[in-house]
């Protein structure tokens, strides 16, 4: 690549884009760590995007109608940090740039949502950004249909690299986006032909342009270093009626000795090579210095967005008062005003009817009451709608023809579904929930982890939560998945025992603002265990006394979900023998751990034998069995220690020893 030709062909553009390259080289060198090559290669594309197309205002980073810019290739984080600093985002100071990848700075190795204004999603795990973007685009379409184009009318732009496109989640994401014809989604592919190991051809022969076209996208191409050609491709992509991919042919580490090599992917810190690159660029400013005229130009882009935002605020203010209030509420993420009343009505009816039903069916009953009053909910399933019970009659289906529909057929795409739900939640204005089998949290796991890391209130409806699903066998029977979910920081894992507890769990999930929820729901029918109505949400306590000992308390049985029924039967047997037994329902360990000492001591006092009953592995239970005034010599666990098997549910519980008789025997042995 002839740098001199690039410099002379578009001199103003060249210096503006080179500000990104120079800041990247300086920051990576100071940290002695990072990825230099991608920001250097994609600087021209980013400059044209921000200058001519992106709608944004650094003074209002959360403006609901801004365009969303997602750096899926998050290892190139200095690209977005440079852009945010140059355009005038207040928290992205030069000091932050100088502290790239250092303790206490917001300029983390990979961009993190919530740490940096202007970073729309946490990226770095490759493929996540492009998969999140599908959710961003879905949310924009749905909200535009609901509130009108005067207040929701924007694009989602993504910069993705070869790694993003190789990761399997990208296949799920682009297939879904193509089917839904998300025309406001534009992916800019950094087509530089290089990965960490070397040339892309070492490991891949995929024709990416043909791949996207086959998935229902419109595909464009440009010279990623020619600003006029980049702009032409972006104009065409925006006019497309389908999602668009632009293959931007670029040179990784442009102008550096490591250009077009795998070394260009990593940290370029050699002082002599840096000096030579800057000389080739014609960049004479010192380290971390940007010429005043260049900085002013970048800041003018940010200022331009202020007028667009002001015009939008005028349009928003002109909405009818109730409509504006609803718009403000859904973007604030606060619960629907009628949510509590809807939940209480379900609970009252449940106590009156005492239904015996699976908690997945209980969940459907709750959603039937909630979805009409919480119009921001958007549901879906990974091709298991009839099994997950996630669709209610009022939702309609979100399609290319009906953007007001609130149910999404995600197809067999657990990971893509979870990533898209993260994108919807991050966009704001909608509350996504989606279902699959609990065992397939394995397939959704990377995105579930990022839900927790980012603190977004996605609801994962995980049904068929134990060996209770029966004949499908051990491939589908989760035994370790509750423990895995509970081990994830900042995640609520709720396993309700009946319709009342399921209603309370949904109330909590739809009121959350800073963490995701995993609802573990049974396939098999369960009896009602909450038989007296109370307006109080007991699941919010995490654990509570469901049935008290009638005499001297000698045993405490703790259980969740489908095993609460077993604990209650064991209590009946023990009480019949004069052994006072308390049953504690523990639908959410995280919420119980958050209670004060007085509540936990009241529920789990010292002295009695303790037995936990759950059709999963023991991991996670020892805090409540051995800690919190418990003793190893006076505690035991009834559950799984192996994988399951194929057989009817009743046979499995018997063969694996998860029965009331087994609980009674263990309790008596410990007294």
N, C-alpha and C positions, 0 to 999 in steps of 0.2 A: 504494500500500500504506500503510495507516494504522499507523505505528509505535506510536503511543500505544495502540492497541487490542491489538497484539501484546504490548506490555509489560505491560499490565494483565491480559490473559487468562491468561498463564502467567509470572508475574514471576520465579520462581526459574529456570525453564528459560531465560527470556530473558537473564538476566545471565550464565548459564553459557555460552550460545552466543555472547553478545556478547564474551566474553573472546577468542574466536577472531577476531572481526571487529576488535577493537581492536588485538590483537597484529599482525594482518595489516596494518592501516593504518600502524602504527608502524614495522614492519620494512621495508615497501616504501618508506615515506617516507625512512627512514634510508639505504637503498640507492639511492634515486632510480631504482629499477628494479624491475620485477616485475609480477605480475598480481594485482590486488586483488579484483576483482569476484566471481570464483568462490568463494573461501573465505567472502566475506561472504554470498553467496547460499546456500551449502550448509551454513552453520554449524549451522542447526537440525537438518538431516538427520544430520549427523555426530554431533551431541550426543546425539540419541536412539539412534543406532546404538551408540555407545560406552557409553551409560548402561544400555541395556536388553537388548542383544543380543550385542555383541562379546565373545568369550572371549579374554582376553589377560592377560599379566603383565609389566609393565615390568621387573621384576627378572630375568626369564628370557625375553628377546626371541626366542630361537630354540627355545623349547619346541615340540616336534614336533606337539602336538595343539592348538595355538592356532588360533583363527580367523584367516584371512588377510584383511587389509584392503589393497586396492589402489587407489591414486589414479591412475586412468588419465588423467584430465585433469591431467597433471603440471605444467602451467603454474601451477596453483593450489597450488603447493607449500607456501605458508604455511598451508594448511589442515592438512596432515599434520604440519608442524613444530610448529604450535600445539598440536595434539592430543598429540603426543609430549611436549612440554614440560609441558603442563598435567597429564597423567596420571602423570608422574614417571619417564620414561626418563632414565637417569643421564647419558647423553652429550648429551642435548638440553637444554643449560643456557640460562639467559637470555642469557648472553654470546653463545652461538651464534645465538640469535634476533636479537640486536642486530647481529650480523655477517652477516645475510642477504645471500647472493650475493657475499660478499667472499672474497678470497684466504685460504686456510688454514682456512676454516670448513667445517663439514659441511653447512651449510644452503645447498647449491648452488641455482642457479636452478631446476632441475628435480630431483626426488628421485632419489638414486643409491643403488642396492643396494650394500652393502658399506661405505658411508660412514656410514650412519645406522642404528642399531638401531631396528627397527620399520618400516623401509622394505623392503617385500618384493620389489620389482622396480624397475628404472630406468624411469621414464616421462618423458614430454615429447613424444617423437615420437608423435603422436596415433594412437590405435587400438591401440598396443602393450599397454597395461595390460589392456584388455578381452580381447585375444587371448591374452595370457599367462594370464589367469584360467582359460581353458578347460583349459590344462595343469595348473594348480593343482588344479582340480576333478577332472580325470582321475586325478591322482596320489592324491588323497584317497580316491576310490572304490576304486582298485586296492589301496591299502595297507589300507583297511578290510576288503576281502575277504580279503586275505592274512593280516593280523595280528589282525583282530577289532575290533569297535567299542569295546572297552574301552580301546584305545590309539590308535585313529584314528577320530575322529568329530567333524568340524568343518565349518564353512562357509567359503566364499570370497565376500567382499563387494567390490564394485567401485563406485567413483564415476566415472561417465563423462559427458562433455559432448557437445555437438553435433558437435564436431570429431572425437571418437573414433568417432562413429557414421557420419560422412560418409566417413572413410577406408576404402578398399576392404577392408583386412584385417578390419575388423569384420564384413563380410558373410561372409567365410570362417569367422570364429570363431563367430558365432552360429548359422550353419548346422550346423557340426560339433557344437556344444553341444546344439542341439535334437535332432539325430539320436541322440546318445548319452544324452539325457535326464539331464543332469547336474543333479540336483535340489538339490545343495548349493551351486549357483552363483546369486548374486543380484546383479543390476546395478541400481544406483541412478542413473537418468538425470537429470542436471541440466537440466531442460527450461526454460531461460530465454529461448529464442528469439533469442539475440544471438550474433554472431561478431565477429571483428575488423573486418570490412568493414561491418557493420551488422546488420540483421535477417536471421535465417536465411532468410526468404522471398526475399531477394535471389538466392539460389543453390539453394534446395532446396524441393521440395514433398512430400517423403516423409512418409507417415504412419508414424512410427517404431513406434507401438504395433501397428499392423497388420503391419508388417514383422516384428517379433519374433514375433508370434503365428503368422505364416505359416511361420516357421522352427522352429516347435515349442516355443515358450516360452509360459509363462503370464504374462500381463501385468496389472499393477495400476497404480493411480494414486493420488496423494495431493497434498494441499496441502503443499508443501515447507517451509512456515513454521508449520505447526500440529503441535505435538509429538504430540498424541493421534492425529491422522490418519496421521502418519509411522509411528508405532508400529503402528497397525492394519494398514497395508500390509506392514510387515516381518513381522508375525506371520503374515499370510496367505501371504506369499512363502515363508516357511520351511516352511509346511505343504504347499506345492506338491510334486507328484511330478515336475515338470519344471523346467528352469532358469527363473528368474523375472526379469522386468524390472519395475521400479517407476518410472513416470514421475513425477518429483517437480517439480511446478510451482513455480518459484522466480523471484525477482527478482534479477538480477545487480546487485552493488554495493548491496544493500538499505540504504535509509536515507541514501544519499549523493546528492549532486547529480547524479552520473553514473548513478544507478539506471536500468535498462532502456535503456541506450544502449551503443553500441560503445565509448565512452570508458570505461565501467565495466569493460571487459575488461582494460584496461591498468593502468599505474601511477597510482594516485590519490595525488598528493603535495601538492596545494594545501593550505596550512596552514589557511586559513579554512574550506574545505570539510570538511576533516578534523574541525575543532573543531565545526562545525555538525552533522556526522553523529554525533559522540560525544555531543553535547548531546541530540540527538534520541533516542539510545539510552538516555539517562540514565546514561551512563558518566562518572564523575567522577575516576577514578584517573588518575595521571600517565602519561606515555609509558612503555611496557613494564612498567607496574604492573598486577597482578591482585589484587583484594581478597582478603584472607586466607581468607574463608569460601568464596569461589568456588574458589580454588586447592585448599583442603582437600577440597571436594566432588569435584573432578576426580581428585585423588590417591586418594580412597577407591575410585574405580572400578578403578584399578590394583591397589590392595590386595585388592579382592574376587577378582581373578583368581588371587592367590597360593594361596587355598584350593583352587580348581579344579585348579591345577597340582599341588598337594600330593596331592590325591586321585588324580590321574592317575598320579603317580609311584608311589603305592601299588599301583595296578592294574598298572603296567608291571613293578614288582618281583615281582609274583605270577605273571608268565608263567614257563613252564618256562625253565630256564637257557639252553638252546641257542637257544630262540626269542627270548629277550630279547637275547642276544648278537648274533643276526642283525639284530634291529631296531636295536640300537645301531650296528652296523657300517654298515648301509645309510644311516642318517642321518648318520653320520660321513663317508660318501662314500669309504671305503677300498675297494680292490679286493677281489674275492672271493678267499678263500684258495686255491681250486683253479684260479684263472685261469692262473697260470704253468704248471702241469702240463698243463692243457688245450692251451695254446698249444704247448708243447714236443712234445706228442703229435702235433699237426697237422704240425709242422715235420718231425719224424722220418718220418712217413708220406709227406710230400711229397717228401723226398729219396729215399725208397725207390721211389716210384711215378713220379717225374718227369712229372707230368701237364702236358699242354698245354691250358690253359683260360684264359678271360677272368678278369681280376682281380675282376670283379663276381661270377663263379661261385666264385672262390677265397674271396671274402668270405663267401659263403653257407656254404661248407664250414667256415670258421672259426666263424661264428655257430652252426652246428649243434653244434659242440663246446663253445662258450662259454655259450650261453644256458641249458643245463641246470645249469651250475654257478654262474652269476651270475644268480640269480633276480630281481635288481633291474632287469635290462634290460627296456625296453619299446620295441619296434620299430614301424616303420610305413613307409608310402610314400604319395606323392602320386599315387595311381592308377597306379603303375608297379611293382606288386609283382613281377610276373613278369620285368620288365626290370632292376629294382634288386637282385633276389635278397635281399630283406631279411627274408623270412618263413621261419622254420624250423618243423619239424613239432611241436615241443614247446610252442610259445608259446600256442596258442589265440588267440581273437579277443576283444578288449575290446569289449563291447556293453552295451546297457542291460540285457540278460538275464544276461550273464556278466562280472562285474567282475574276475574273476581272470585273464581273458585278457590277454595281454601284446603283442598285435599290433593296431595301429590302422589301419583303412582311412581315411586322411585325405581321400580324394577329391582332386579337382583343385584343391588348395589349398596351393601351395608356401609362400606367406607365412604362412598360418594354421598350417600344420604346424610351421614353424620357430618361430613365436611360442609355440605350445602346448608345444613341446619345451623352450623356455626356461622356461616356467611349471612344467613337470614337474621340471626340474633345480633350479629355485629352491625348489620345495616341499620337496624332499629325499626320500630314501628310494627313488628310482628313477633309473635311468640311461637317458635316452632316446636313440634313434638313429632317423633317418628318411632316406628316399631320394627322389631325383628325378634327372633328367638334369643333368649338370654345367652345361649351358648355362642351366638354370633357377635357378642360384644368383642370377641377375638378379632373379627373382621372390621369392626368399627373402632377398635381400640386407639389407633393413633389420633383420630379426630376427637374421641372422647377425652383423651389426655389433654389435648389442646383446649377443649371446652373448659376444663378445670384450670389449666394454666392461665388462660385469658380471663376467666371469671365471667363466662356468659351463660345465661339461664336456659340452656337447651334441656328439653325433657326427653329422656330415652325410655321408651316404653318396651321393656324387655319381658316378653311372655315365655311360657313353657320353662319355668324357672328352676326345675329340679328333675329328679328321676320320676317325678309324678307325671311327666309327659308320656312315660310308658314305652310303647313298642318301637318307637323310632330309635331307641338304643343309645349307647354311650357316645356316639358321635354328636348327638343332639342334646344329651343330658348334661347340663352344666353342674359341675361339682366345685370347681375352684373359682368360678366367675364372681360370686358374691365377694369372696376374699380379695380378688384382684380389684374389683370396683371400690371396695372399702379401703384398700391400701392407697388409692389415688387421692392425694391431697385436694382439698377444696371441692369435694364431691359429696352430695347427699345420696345415700343408697337407702331406699325405702322398700320394705317388703311387707305389705299389708296383709292382714289375716281375713278380712271380710269386706263387705260393701262400705261399712262405716269408716273403717280405717283407710280404705281406698279413696273415699271422698276426701278425708282429711289430708291424705298424702298429696292429692291433686291440688288442694287449696294451697298447700305449702309450695309445691312446685311452681304454680302459676303466680305466686307472690314473690318468688326469689328474684333477686336482682344481680347477684354476684357469683353464682355458682350453678353448675348443672345438676340435674337430678336423674338418678337411675331408678325407675320403678320396676321392681321384680315381681312379676305377676304369674299366678298359677294357671295351668291348663285345666286341672281337675276342679270339680265343684267342691266348695268348702262351706261348712255351716256358718251361720251368723254367730259371732262370739260377743259382740257388743249389743247388749239387750236392753239397755236403758239409755234414752236419749239425753244428750248433753250438748249445749252449744259450744262447750270448750273443745278445742282441738287437742286431743290427747296424743296424737302422733307427733305433734310439735314438741312434746316432752321427750320424744325418742324412745323412752321406755316407761311403763307405768304398771300399776297393780291391776290386773284384769279380774282375778279371782283371789279372794283372801282365804287364809286358813281359818277354819272354824274353831279350832282348839289351839293348843300350844304350837307355835310355828316351828317346825323341824326341818322343812324342805322348801326351797325356792326353785321353781322350774321356770327357766327362761326360754322363750321360743319366738320364732318369727313366721309369718305367712302361713303356709299350709300345715306347719308343725304345731301351731298354737292349738289346733284341735286335738292333737295327740297329747300335748301337755295337759289340757283340760281333762281328758279321759284318764290320764295317769293320776291327776289330782283326785278325781272321784274315787279311784281304787285305793289310793293311799289314805284319803279321808275315811273311807269305809273301814279301814283297819286302825283308825284312831291316830293316824299320823298327820298332823296339821301341815297343810301344803298350800303355799302361795304360788300363783301363776303370774309371771310378769311377761307381758307382751312387749317385745323389743323391736318395733318396726324400723327404727333408724338409730343405729349406734352413734352416728355423728351428732345427732341432735341430743341424744342422752348424755354424751360426753360433754356437751356444751352447757348442761344444766348446772346449777350451783350444787355445792357439796350437800346442802341440806336435802335437796330433792333426791339426789343419788343415794344418800344414806337412808332416806325414808323408803325407797324402793328396794334397795339391796343392803339391809342391815347386817351387821356381823352376827355370826352364830349358826344359822341354819346351813344344812347341806345345800349345795348349788349344782344344778344340772342344766346344761343348755341343750336344746333340741332344735336341730336344723338340718335339712337334707342337703348339706354341703360340707366342705371340709371345716375343720376346727379353727383354722387360722383366723385370728381376729376376735375369737371368743375369750381368750385367756385373760384379757383385761378385766372382764366381768366375772370370770370364774375364779381367778387367782388374786386379782387386785380388788380394789374397792371393798376391803375388809373380808375378802374371800381367802380360802386356804386350799392348797393343793390336796391335802389329805381329805378334804371334805368337798371335793368337786369332781365332776365328770362331764363327759360330752356324749351325746347320742346323735350320730350323723354319718357322714361318708368319709372314708379314708382311701377309697379306690375310685376308679371310674365305674359307671353304671353298667347296665345290661339291657337286652331286648326282652321285654315281657310286659304283661299288663301291670298297671301301676300298683294294684293291691299286692301282687306277688313280689314286686321289687321292694316295697317297704318292708315286707315280712322278711325277705331273704337278706336284706342289708341291715336288719335289726333296728329299724326306725319305727318302733311301736310303743304303745302305752305300756305293755308288759315289760319291755326292755327298760323303759324309764323307771318303772316301779322297782324292778330288780336292782338297778344301780343305786336308786335312792335308799333302799333298805340296806344295801351292802355298806353304805357310807354312814348311816346313822349310828 
